Amino acid sequence: MEVFHGLIERFDIGALNTLFGYLCILSVLLLLGKLLRGSSKLLQAGLIPASMIGGFFGLALGPYGLGKALGAVWPGIEVGLVQVTLGVSKLPVRLIDVVFATMFLGVAIPSPRAIVRASAGQLAFSMLIGGSMQYVVGALITAGILIPLFHVDPTFAVFIEVGFCGGPGTAAGMAQAFKEGYRELGWAFPDGADLLFATATIGILTATIVGMALVRLAIKRGFVKNPAGGLDGETDPLAHPWILPKESRYSIASATVSPVSIEPLALHMALVFVAMLFGYALDAGLSWVGSGLALLTGKTLVGVAFDAVPAFPLTMLGGLFLQLGLTKAGMAEIVDKDTLERIQGASLEFLVVAAIASINLPVLAEYFLPLLVLITLSVAFITLGTLYFGPRIFKQAWFERSIVEFGMQTGVAAMGLMLLRIVDPRFKSGAIESFGLKQMIYEPFFGGGFVTAMAPLLVLVLGLPCFAAVMFGLSALVVGLWWLFEGRKLAR
């Protein structure tokens, strides 16, 4: 019964009255972003997505931009814009649930042995420049520089993995934990939510700017065999600034059922929301189990640990359970992965607009220097790590396999695939296959998985030195296993 009540609490009737109003605002910003991107060759060359541009539009028009100036001549508008911004800031927390619920839906899941065998090197590489190593680097910078000089919160150590490796979606999912905090530990860091969004935004810019610099270097040095080089219509960001010509258009989805029975898009949206419902039920169940264990053991920290898991990785499990159920029932073909990717992509577009438009600029200004130090040193580590470890781990197509990981570990998976397509336009290097299989192991834990979800709590409970040691141990374990079973063969 407690689980049922916990699930019911998620359905706030009052929120429905303004949901569509917020979506209208975000739609205007998204279209403005597309309009500006289509008009600016600089933004096209920089591969800046329309959602990010629209988010900055919203930021400029919000209470810390134009609203501040208008407040002097139009009393009350600044307060109204603050209220709208606060409402918009709550949307990413739920939109990320859609993104994660689709991850395993429509995916034919190979055996664990097949996944590990095909992606071992990619996984080892990801754990050297991303994942747990980003926590190690963040913890060392935070403990050694940021706390002594700027007296920042120790959870600064998780910003790079959450913002870079996880991206804007994961930052949105983790924002609630920072805002609400852990009362039992006497901790809350609401400013951290805005800093996570800022870090994620800078991460996408890093993936674009630094990633393209690495691509140019690779082409110049002959690290890649068949680069597109931005010369053909499929990869050139300047080729189709407004609309794809008819000869370049492609199908974005396939119908798996007759619309006479049910609209195919409605079917897939229903599957996504059922997966989310499973996730919400798991979330409510975990909170109930945690409360019970806390009462039995007398240790409130047990309850905190169970309650600390946000909903978005649980909706990913919901999608996995639903997919396994459909496969078991012989109904897996009812799911079209392309349709799910469109739903996922649309949710992510609105998420990015909302996340950037609702950034609290005064908070960003207050923490500018420590954030700059953290990001600069972390980008240097990831970039140098890519160039050093890539050729030592991958026997073939080392740059292709490295650059897709670099893009994902600084921005999002889509940025990694975008960079890969420039150096491997026909996906013949094998990088996309090893990367995709690696994600099946990686995503449930890092970049928005359970380790990401628990990271702030682990920092607070273990302390930065112990937290860094545990995360280093995880990377060492994965890389050590890779070396034991595969790496030694490559060294011969």
C-alpha positions in Angstrom: 0.0 0.0 0.0 2.9 2.4 0.8 4.3 1.7 -2.6 1.0 2.6 -4.2 0.8 5.9 -2.3 4.3 6.7 -3.3 3.4 6.2 -6.9 0.2 8.3 -6.7 2.2 11.2 -5.2 3.9 11.6 -8.6 0.6 12.7 -10.3 0.1 16.3 -9.5 -3.2 17.5 -11.1 -2.3 21.2 -10.7 0.8 20.8 -12.8 -1.2 19.8 -15.8 -2.8 23.3 -16.1 0.5 24.9 -17.0 2.4 22.1 -18.7 1.2 22.9 -22.2 1.9 26.6 -21.6 5.5 25.8 -20.9 5.8 23.5 -23.9 4.5 26.4 -26.0 7.2 28.7 -24.7 9.9 26.1 -25.3 8.6 25.5 -28.8 9.0 29.2 -29.6 12.6 29.1 -28.3 13.4 26.0 -30.2 12.1 27.4 -33.5 14.0 30.7 -32.9 17.1 28.5 -32.4 16.5 26.8 -35.7 15.9 30.2 -37.4 19.2 31.7 -36.1 21.2 28.5 -36.9 19.9 28.5 -40.5 20.9 32.1 -40.9 24.4 31.9 -39.4 27.2 30.0 -41.1 29.3 30.4 -37.9 26.8 28.4 -35.8 26.5 25.8 -38.6 30.2 25.4 -38.9 30.4 25.1 -35.1 27.7 22.4 -35.2 25.8 24.2 -32.4 22.4 22.5 -32.2 19.2 24.6 -32.5 18.1 23.5 -29.0 21.2 25.0 -27.4 20.8 28.2 -29.4 17.1 28.3 -28.3 18.1 27.8 -24.7 20.4 30.8 -24.8 17.6 32.8 -26.4 15.5 32.0 -23.4 18.3 32.9 -21.0 18.8 36.2 -22.7 15.0 37.0 -22.6 14.7 35.7 -19.0 14.8 37.4 -15.6 18.6 37.8 -15.7 18.7 39.2 -19.2 16.1 41.4 -20.9 13.7 40.9 -18.0 16.1 42.7 -15.7 16.2 45.8 -18.0 12.4 45.7 -18.5 11.8 45.5 -14.8 12.8 49.1 -14.4 10.1 50.4 -16.7 7.5 47.6 -16.2 7.3 46.7 -12.6 6.4 43.1 -11.9 7.6 41.6 -15.2 10.9 40.4 -13.6 9.0 38.6 -10.9 6.7 37.0 -13.5 9.7 35.9 -15.6 11.3 34.3 -12.5 8.2 32.3 -11.9 8.1 31.1 -15.5 11.8 30.2 -15.3 11.2 28.2 -12.2 8.5 26.3 -13.9 10.6 25.6 -17.0 13.4 24.4 -14.7 11.2 21.5 -13.5 10.6 20.1 -16.9 14.0 18.5 -17.6 13.7 16.3 -14.5 10.7 14.5 -16.2 11.8 14.8 -19.8 15.0 12.8 -19.0 12.7 10.0 -17.9 11.5 9.7 -21.5 15.1 9.7 -22.8 16.2 6.9 -20.5 13.0 4.8 -20.9 13.7 4.4 -24.6 17.3 3.2 -24.3 16.7 -0.6 -24.2 13.3 -0.6 -25.9 13.5 -2.0 -29.4 17.1 -3.3 -28.9 18.0 -6.9 -29.5 20.0 -7.6 -26.5 23.0 -10.1 -27.2 24.3 -12.4 -24.6 26.6 -10.9 -21.9 29.6 -12.8 -23.2 29.1 -11.5 -26.8 28.8 -7.9 -25.6 31.9 -8.1 -23.5 34.0 -9.9 -26.2 33.1 -7.3 -28.8 33.4 -4.2 -26.7 36.2 -5.0 -24.1 38.7 -2.5 -25.6 36.1 0.2 -26.0 35.0 -0.3 -22.4 38.5 -0.2 -21.1 39.2 3.0 -23.0 35.9 4.6 -21.7 37.0 3.9 -18.1 40.3 5.6 -18.7 39.0 8.9 -20.1 35.5 8.9 -18.7 33.3 7.1 -16.2 35.0 6.5 -12.9 38.2 8.3 -13.9 36.3 11.5 -14.4 35.3 11.1 -10.8 38.9 10.6 -9.8 40.1 13.6 -11.6 37.2 15.7 -10.3 37.9 14.6 -6.7 41.6 15.4 -7.0 40.9 18.8 -8.4 38.2 19.6 -5.9 40.2 18.4 -2.8 43.6 19.7 -4.0 42.6 23.1 -5.5 39.0 24.1 -5.3 38.2 23.5 -1.6 41.5 25.2 -0.3 41.2 28.2 -2.7 37.5 28.7 -3.2 35.8 26.7 -0.3 33.4 24.9 -2.7 31.1 22.1 -1.8 32.8 18.7 -2.1 30.2 17.5 -4.6 32.0 19.6 -7.2 33.9 16.4 -7.7 30.9 14.8 -9.6 30.2 17.7 -12.0 32.4 16.5 -14.8 31.0 13.0 -15.0 27.4 14.1 -14.6 27.7 17.1 -17.0 30.2 15.9 -19.5 29.8 12.1 -19.6 26.1 12.3 -18.7 25.2 15.4 -20.7 22.3 17.8 -20.2 19.8 15.0 -19.7 21.7 13.5 -16.8 22.3 17.0 -15.3 18.5 17.5 -15.4 17.9 14.2 -13.7 20.5 14.9 -10.9 19.3 18.5 -10.4 16.6 17.4 -8.0 19.0 15.6 -5.7 21.1 18.8 -5.4 18.0 21.0 -4.8 16.4 18.7 -2.2 19.6 17.5 -0.6 19.8 14.8 2.1 18.2 16.0 5.3 19.6 13.2 7.3 23.1 14.3 6.4 22.3 18.0 6.7 23.4 18.6 3.1 21.8 20.5 0.2 23.4 22.4 -2.6 20.7 24.0 -4.8 23.3 26.1 -6.7 24.8 22.8 -7.8 21.7 22.2 -10.1 22.5 25.3 -12.1 26.2 24.5 -12.2 25.4 21.0 -13.6 23.5 22.5 -16.5 26.3 24.9 -17.2 28.9 22.1 -17.1 26.8 20.0 -19.5 26.4 23.0 -21.9 30.2 23.6 -21.9 30.6 19.9 -22.4 28.7 19.9 -25.7 30.8 23.0 -26.8 33.9 21.1 -25.8 32.9 18.1 -27.8 32.3 20.3 -30.8 35.3 22.7 -30.7 38.0 20.4 -29.3 36.6 17.4 -31.1 36.8 19.1 -34.4 40.3 20.2 -33.7 41.3 16.6 -33.0 39.5 15.5 -36.2 41.5 18.1 -38.2 44.7 16.9 -36.6 43.9 13.3 -37.4 43.2 14.0 -41.0 46.4 16.1 -41.3 48.5 13.4 -39.7 46.9 10.6 -41.7 45.4 8.8 -38.7 42.2 8.1 -40.7 41.9 6.5 -44.1 38.6 7.7 -45.6 37.5 11.0 -43.9 34.6 12.9 -45.2 36.3 16.1 -44.2 33.0 18.0 -44.2 33.0 17.8 -48.0 30.0 15.8 -48.9 26.4 16.6 -48.3 25.8 14.0 -45.7 28.4 15.4 -43.3 28.9 19.0 -44.3 27.1 21.2 -41.6 26.8 24.0 -44.1 25.3 21.9 -46.9 21.6 22.1 -45.8 21.2 25.0 -43.3 17.4 25.2 -43.6 15.8 22.1 -45.1 17.0 18.9 -46.7 16.4 18.8 -50.4 14.3 15.9 -51.6 17.2 13.8 -52.8 18.8 13.9 -49.4 15.7 13.1 -47.3 15.2 9.8 -45.6 12.6 7.9 -43.6 12.7 8.6 -39.9 10.5 5.7 -38.8 8.6 2.6 -39.9 5.1 1.6 -39.1 4.9 -1.8 -37.3 1.1 -1.9 -36.9 -1.9 -0.8 -39.0 -3.3 2.7 -38.1 -6.7 1.1 -38.4 -6.1 -0.6 -35.0 -3.8 2.0 -33.4 -1.7 4.9 -34.6 1.9 3.6 -34.7 3.3 6.7 -33.0 0.7 6.4 -30.2 1.6 2.8 -29.7 5.3 3.7 -29.3 4.5 6.6 -27.0 2.4 4.2 -24.9 5.3 1.8 -24.6 7.6 4.5 -23.5 5.2 5.8 -20.8 4.5 2.2 -19.6 8.3 1.8 -19.2 8.3 5.0 -17.2 5.5 3.8 -15.1 7.5 0.6 -14.3 10.4 2.9 -13.3 8.2 5.1 -11.1 6.9 2.0 -9.4 10.5 0.8 -8.8 11.3 4.2 -7.4 8.4 4.2 -5.0 9.3 0.6 -4.0 12.9 1.5 -3.3 11.8 4.3 -1.0 9.5 2.0 0.8 12.2 -0.7 1.2 14.7 1.9 2.4 12.3 3.3 5.0 11.6 -0.2 6.3 15.3 -1.1 6.5 16.0 2.2 8.3 13.4 1.4 10.9 14.7 -2.2 11.4 18.4 -1.2 11.6 18.0 2.2 13.3 20.4 3.6 10.6 18.8 6.5 8.7 21.6 6.4 6.2 20.2 3.1 4.8 17.0 4.9 4.0 18.9 7.8 2.4 20.8 5.4 0.1 17.7 3.8 -1.2 15.9 7.1 -1.6 18.9 8.7 -3.3 18.4 6.9 -6.6 16.6 9.3 -9.0 13.8 8.0 -11.3 15.6 8.2 -14.6 17.9 5.2 -14.3 14.9 3.2 -13.0 12.9 4.1 -16.1 15.8 2.7 -18.1 15.3 -0.6 -16.2 11.5 -0.3 -16.9 12.3 -0.2 -20.6 14.6 -3.2 -20.3 12.0 -5.2 -18.4 9.3 -4.3 -21.0 11.6 -5.2 -23.9 12.4 -8.6 -22.3 8.7 -9.2 -21.8 7.9 -8.4 -25.4 10.7 -10.6 -26.6 9.6 -13.5 -24.4 6.0 -13.1 -25.7 7.3 -13.1 -29.3 6.1 -9.5 -29.9 9.5 -7.8 -30.2 8.8 -6.9 -33.8 6.0 -4.5 -32.7 8.7 -2.1 -31.7 10.4 0.2 -34.2 13.7 1.6 -32.9 13.6 4.5 -35.3 10.3 5.7 -33.9 11.6 5.4 -30.4 14.7 7.4 -31.4 12.4 10.2 -32.7 10.5 10.3 -29.4 13.8 10.2 -27.5 15.3 13.0 -29.7 12.2 15.2 -29.4 12.3 14.9 -25.6 16.0 15.7 -25.5 15.6 18.8 -27.7 13.0 20.3 -25.4 15.1 19.2 -22.4 18.2 21.1 -23.6 16.1 24.3 -24.3 14.5 24.2 -20.9 17.8 23.4 -19.0 19.8 26.2 -20.6 17.0 28.8 -20.5 16.5 28.2 -16.7 20.2 28.5 -15.7 20.6 30.9 -12.8 23.2 33.4 -14.1 24.1 35.0 -10.7 25.0 31.5 -9.4 27.1 30.8 -12.5 28.9 34.2 -11.9 29.5 33.3 -8.3 31.2 30.0 -9.0 32.8 31.1 -12.3 36.5 30.7 -11.3 36.3 27.3 -9.6 34.1 26.0 -12.4 36.6 27.3 -14.9 39.5 25.6 -13.2 37.6 22.3 -12.9 36.6 22.2 -16.5 39.9 23.4 -18.0 41.9 20.7 -16.2 39.3 18.0 -16.9 39.2 18.8 -20.6 43.0 18.7 -20.7 43.0 15.3 -19.0 40.3 13.9 -21.4 42.0 15.3 -24.5 45.5 14.1 -23.7 44.1 10.7 -22.5 42.4 10.3 -25.8 45.6 10.8 -27.8 47.7 8.7 -25.4 45.5 5.7 -24.6 43.8 5.4 -28.0 46.7 4.1 -30.1 47.8 1.9 -27.2 44.4 0.1 -26.7 43.0 -0.1 -30.2 45.0 -2.2 -32.7 42.9 -1.1 -35.7 41.1 2.2 -36.4 42.4 3.7 -33.2 41.3 7.3 -33.9 37.8 6.4 -35.1 37.2 4.3 -31.9 38.8 7.0 -29.8 37.0 10.1 -31.2 33.5 8.6 -30.8 34.3 8.0 -27.1 35.8 11.5 -26.8 32.6 13.0 -28.1 30.4 11.0 -25.8 32.6 11.6 -22.7 32.6 15.4 -23.2 29.2 15.9 -24.7 26.6 13.2 -25.4 26.5 10.0 -27.5 25.1 12.0 -30.4 28.2 14.3 -30.4 30.5 11.2 -30.5 28.6 9.7 -33.4 28.7 13.1 -35.2 32.5 13.2 -34.9 32.8 9.6 -35.9 30.8 10.2 -39.1 33.3 12.9 -40.2 36.2 10.5 -40.0 34.3 7.3 -40.9 31.3 8.5 -43.1 30.3 5.0 -44.1 30.9 3.4 -40.6 33.3 0.8 -42.0 35.9 1.0 -39.2 33.9 -1.1 -36.7 33.9 1.7 -34.2 30.1 2.2 -34.2 29.5 -1.5 -33.4 32.0 -1.6 -30.5 30.8 1.7 -29.2 27.1 0.6 -29.3 27.8 -2.7 -27.5 29.9 -0.9 -24.9 27.0 1.4 -24.1 25.0 -1.6 -23.1 27.5 -2.3 -20.2 28.4 1.3 -19.6 25.1 3.1 -19.5 23.4 1.2 -16.6 26.2 2.5 -14.4 27.8 5.7 -15.7 26.7 8.6 -17.7 23.3 8.6 -16.0 23.3 5.1 -14.5 23.3 4.0 -10.9 26.9 5.0 -10.1 26.1 8.5 -11.4 22.9 8.6 -9.3 24.7 7.6 -6.1 27.9 9.7 -6.6 26.9 12.8 -4.6 25.9 10.6 -1.6 29.1 8.6 -1.9 31.2 11.8 -1.8 29.4 12.9 1.3 29.6 9.6 3.1 33.1 8.4 2.1 34.9 11.7 1.8 36.8 12.8 -1.3 40.0 10.7 -0.8 38.2 7.4 -0.2 35.7 8.2 -3.0 38.6 8.8 -5.4 40.2 5.6 -4.3 37.0 3.6 -4.9 36.5 5.1 -8.4 40.1 4.5 -9.3 39.7 0.9 -8.2 36.8 0.5 -10.6 38.8 1.8 -13.5 41.8 -0.3 -12.6 39.5 -3.4 -12.4 38.0 -3.0 -15.8 41.3 -2.1 -17.5 43.1 -4.9 -15.6 40.5 -7.5 -16.9 40.9 -6.1 -20.4 44.7 -6.4 -20.2 44.5 -9.9 -18.8 42.2 -11.3 -21.5 43.0 -9.2 -24.5 45.5 -6.4 -24.0 48.5 -8.7 -23.6 47.8 -10.3 -27.0 47.9 -6.8 -28.6 51.3 -6.0 -26.9 53.0 -9.0 -28.5 
